[in-house]
Amino acid sequence: MATATDMFTSLEDQVLETVKQGQEAIVKAVRTWADASKNLIPDLPPLPFSDQLPATSDIVESAFAFCDKILTSQREFASAILDAAKPVLGATDKAVKNGAAKATPAKTTAAA
């Protein structure tokens, strides 16, 4: 019998696979659009100060690096909250485990 953790992991895997499939479809569509329309865009003169602007890929990379820092900070925060609440959570975890160990199917009684 699968545990709750196994079921969550399976669901997470399914969600990630669905996301990847969607991303692949979008990348393919954008590539097709870009290939089809590359000759439709005229040559444009350079923008003033364009040599001082970062490349688009650098902006994206910087944004994801910032998101990594935020996610790390949130993980540390969640860990600190769990640690601070350990006295209460420990009792709750123990009660849940004890309840699961003692759980027995309900007995049915015959009606007279």
Phi and psi restraints in degrees (value plus and minus 20) as a CYANA .aco file:
   2 ALA   PHI     -93.1   -53.1
   2 ALA   PSI     121.5   161.5
   3 THR   PHI    -103.1   -63.1
   3 THR   PSI     148.4   188.4
   4 ALA   PHI     -80.4   -40.4
   4 ALA   PSI     -59.2   -19.2
   5 THR   PHI     -82.2   -42.2
   5 THR   PSI     -62.0   -22.0
   6 ASP   PHI     -81.8   -41.8
   6 ASP   PSI     -61.9   -21.9
   7 MET   PHI     -86.3   -46.3
   7 MET   PSI     -61.2   -21.2
   8 PHE   PHI     -84.8   -44.8
   8 PHE   PSI     -62.4   -22.4
   9 THR   PHI     -82.4   -42.4
   9 THR   PSI     -62.2   -22.2
  10 SER   PHI     -82.3   -42.3
  10 SER   PSI     -63.7   -23.7
  11 LEU   PHI     -83.9   -43.9
  11 LEU   PSI     -62.9   -22.9
  12 GLU   PHI     -79.8   -39.8
  12 GLU   PSI     -63.4   -23.4
  13 ASP   PHI     -81.2   -41.2
  13 ASP   PSI     -61.4   -21.4
  14 GLN   PHI     -84.9   -44.9
  14 GLN   PSI     -62.5   -22.5
  15 VAL   PHI     -83.3   -43.3
  15 VAL   PSI     -65.6   -25.6
  16 LEU   PHI     -81.6   -41.6
  16 LEU   PSI     -60.4   -20.4
  17 GLU   PHI     -84.9   -44.9
  17 GLU   PSI     -61.1   -21.1
  18 THR   PHI     -84.3   -44.3
  18 THR   PSI     -62.2   -22.2
  19 VAL   PHI     -81.8   -41.8
  19 VAL   PSI     -65.4   -25.4
  20 LYS   PHI     -81.0   -41.0
  20 LYS   PSI     -61.9   -21.9
  21 GLN   PHI     -82.5   -42.5
  21 GLN   PSI     -62.8   -22.8
  22 GLY   PHI     -83.5   -43.5
  22 GLY   PSI     -62.0   -22.0
  23 GLN   PHI     -83.7   -43.7
  23 GLN   PSI     -63.2   -23.2
  24 GLU   PHI     -81.4   -41.4
  24 GLU   PSI     -60.3   -20.3
  25 ALA   PHI     -84.7   -44.7
  25 ALA   PSI     -60.7   -20.7
  26 ILE   PHI     -88.3   -48.3
  26 ILE   PSI     -62.2   -22.2
  27 VAL   PHI     -80.2   -40.2
  27 VAL   PSI     -63.1   -23.1
  28 LYS   PHI     -82.7   -42.7
  28 LYS   PSI     -63.4   -23.4
  29 ALA   PHI     -84.8   -44.8
  29 ALA   PSI     -62.8   -22.8
  30 VAL   PHI     -85.3   -45.3
  30 VAL   PSI     -61.0   -21.0
  31 ARG   PHI     -81.9   -41.9
  31 ARG   PSI     -63.8   -23.8
  32 THR   PHI     -82.0   -42.0
  32 THR   PSI     -65.6   -25.6
  33 TRP   PHI     -82.4   -42.4
  33 TRP   PSI     -65.5   -25.5
  34 ALA   PHI     -84.5   -44.5
  34 ALA   PSI     -62.3   -22.3
  35 ASP   PHI     -84.2   -44.2
  35 ASP   PSI     -59.5   -19.5
  36 ALA   PHI     -93.1   -53.1
  36 ALA   PSI     -49.8    -9.8
  37 SER   PHI    -127.3   -87.3
  37 SER   PSI     -16.7    23.3
  38 LYS   PHI     -82.6   -42.6
  38 LYS   PSI     -50.1   -10.1
  39 ASN   PHI    -105.8   -65.8
  39 ASN   PSI     -26.4    13.6
  40 LEU   PHI    -107.6   -67.6
  40 LEU   PSI     -36.0     4.0
  41 ILE   PHI    -113.4   -73.4
  41 ILE   PSI     101.3   141.3
  42 PRO   PHI     -91.7   -51.7
  42 PRO   PSI     140.4   180.4
  43 ASP   PHI     -87.7   -47.7
  43 ASP   PSI     108.6   148.6
  44 LEU   PHI    -127.0   -87.0
  44 LEU   PSI     128.8   168.8
  45 PRO   PHI     -89.5   -49.5
  45 PRO   PSI     134.3   174.3
  46 PRO   PHI     -84.8   -44.8
  46 PRO   PSI     126.5   166.5
  47 LEU   PHI     -97.4   -57.4
  47 LEU   PSI     127.4   167.4
  48 PRO   PHI     -80.7   -40.7
  48 PRO   PSI     119.1   159.1
  49 PHE   PHI      45.9    85.9
  49 PHE   PSI      -6.0    34.0
  50 SER   PHI     -83.4   -43.4
  50 SER   PSI     -44.3    -4.3
  51 ASP   PHI     -89.9   -49.9
  51 ASP   PSI     -34.0     6.0
  52 GLN   PHI    -117.3   -77.3
  52 GLN   PSI     -25.7    14.3
  53 LEU   PHI    -109.2   -69.2
  53 LEU   PSI     123.5   163.5
  54 PRO   PHI     -92.3   -52.3
  54 PRO   PSI     137.5   177.5
  55 ALA   PHI     -88.3   -48.3
  55 ALA   PSI     131.1   171.1
  56 THR   PHI     -75.4   -35.4
  56 THR   PSI     -62.8   -22.8
  57 SER   PHI     -84.0   -44.0
  57 SER   PSI     -52.2   -12.2
  58 ASP   PHI     -88.8   -48.8
  58 ASP   PSI     -57.5   -17.5
  59 ILE   PHI     -84.3   -44.3
  59 ILE   PSI     -64.8   -24.8
  60 VAL   PHI     -83.7   -43.7
  60 VAL   PSI     -64.9   -24.9
  61 GLU   PHI     -81.5   -41.5
  61 GLU   PSI     -61.8   -21.8
  62 SER   PHI     -84.4   -44.4
  62 SER   PSI     -60.5   -20.5
  63 ALA   PHI     -84.2   -44.2
  63 ALA   PSI     -62.4   -22.4
  64 PHE   PHI     -90.2   -50.2
  64 PHE   PSI     -53.4   -13.4
  65 ALA   PHI     -83.6   -43.6
  65 ALA   PSI     -60.1   -20.1
  66 PHE   PHI     -84.7   -44.7
  66 PHE   PSI     -63.2   -23.2
  67 CYS   PHI     -81.1   -41.1
  67 CYS   PSI     -58.3   -18.3
  68 ASP   PHI     -79.8   -39.8
  68 ASP   PSI     -61.9   -21.9
  69 LYS   PHI     -84.9   -44.9
  69 LYS   PSI     -62.7   -22.7
  70 ILE   PHI     -82.7   -42.7
  70 ILE   PSI     -65.8   -25.8
  71 LEU   PHI     -82.5   -42.5
  71 LEU   PSI     -61.1   -21.1
  72 THR   PHI     -81.3   -41.3
  72 THR   PSI     -63.4   -23.4
  73 SER   PHI     -83.0   -43.0
  73 SER   PSI     -62.2   -22.2
  74 GLN   PHI     -86.1   -46.1
  74 GLN   PSI     -58.0   -18.0
  75 ARG   PHI     -83.5   -43.5
  75 ARG   PSI     -63.9   -23.9
  76 GLU   PHI     -84.0   -44.0
  76 GLU   PSI     -59.5   -19.5
  77 PHE   PHI     -83.2   -43.2
  77 PHE   PSI     -67.4   -27.4
  78 ALA   PHI     -81.6   -41.6
  78 ALA   PSI     -61.0   -21.0
  79 SER   PHI     -82.9   -42.9
  79 SER   PSI     -61.7   -21.7
  80 ALA   PHI     -85.6   -45.6
  80 ALA   PSI     -58.6   -18.6
  81 ILE   PHI     -83.9   -43.9
  81 ILE   PSI     -65.8   -25.8
  82 LEU   PHI     -81.6   -41.6
  82 LEU   PSI     -60.0   -20.0
  83 ASP   PHI     -85.3   -45.3
  83 ASP   PSI     -61.6   -21.6
  84 ALA   PHI     -85.9   -45.9
  84 ALA   PSI     -53.1   -13.1
  85 ALA   PHI    -112.4   -72.4
  85 ALA   PSI     -14.6    25.4
  86 LYS   PHI     -72.1   -32.1
  86 LYS   PSI     -60.9   -20.9
  87 PRO   PHI     -78.2   -38.2
  87 PRO   PSI     -59.4   -19.4
  88 VAL   PHI     -99.4   -59.4
  88 VAL   PSI     -64.6   -24.6
  89 LEU   PHI     -85.1   -45.1
  89 LEU   PSI     -55.6   -15.6
  90 GLY   PHI     -80.9   -40.9
  90 GLY   PSI     -63.7   -23.7
  91 ALA   PHI     -85.6   -45.6
  91 ALA   PSI     -60.0   -20.0
  92 THR   PHI     -85.8   -45.8
  92 THR   PSI     -65.8   -25.8
  93 ASP   PHI     -78.7   -38.7
  93 ASP   PSI     -62.1   -22.1
  94 LYS   PHI     -83.7   -43.7
  94 LYS   PSI     -62.3   -22.3
  95 ALA   PHI     -84.2   -44.2
  95 ALA   PSI     -60.5   -20.5
  96 VAL   PHI     -84.4   -44.4
  96 VAL   PSI     -65.8   -25.8
  97 LYS   PHI     -83.7   -43.7
  97 LYS   PSI     -62.7   -22.7
  98 ASN   PHI     -84.6   -44.6
  98 ASN   PSI     -59.3   -19.3
  99 GLY   PHI     -85.2   -45.2
  99 GLY   PSI     -59.0   -19.0
 100 ALA   PHI     -88.2   -48.2
 100 ALA   PSI     -56.5   -16.5
 101 ALA   PHI     -91.1   -51.1
 101 ALA   PSI     -52.8   -12.8
 102 LYS   PHI    -109.7   -69.7
 102 LYS   PSI     -31.3     8.7
 103 ALA   PHI     -83.4   -43.4
 103 ALA   PSI     110.6   150.6
 104 THR   PHI    -153.0  -113.0
 104 THR   PSI     131.9   171.9
 105 PRO   PHI     -79.9   -39.9
 105 PRO   PSI     123.7   163.7
 106 ALA   PHI     -86.9   -46.9
 106 ALA   PSI     117.2   157.2
 107 LYS   PHI    -105.6   -65.6
 107 LYS   PSI     119.2   159.2
 108 THR   PHI    -120.7   -80.7
 108 THR   PSI     122.9   162.9
 109 THR   PHI    -131.6   -91.6
 109 THR   PSI     126.2   166.2
 110 ALA   PHI    -100.1   -60.1
 110 ALA   PSI     115.8   155.8
 111 ALA   PHI     -95.0   -55.0
 111 ALA   PSI     119.6   159.6
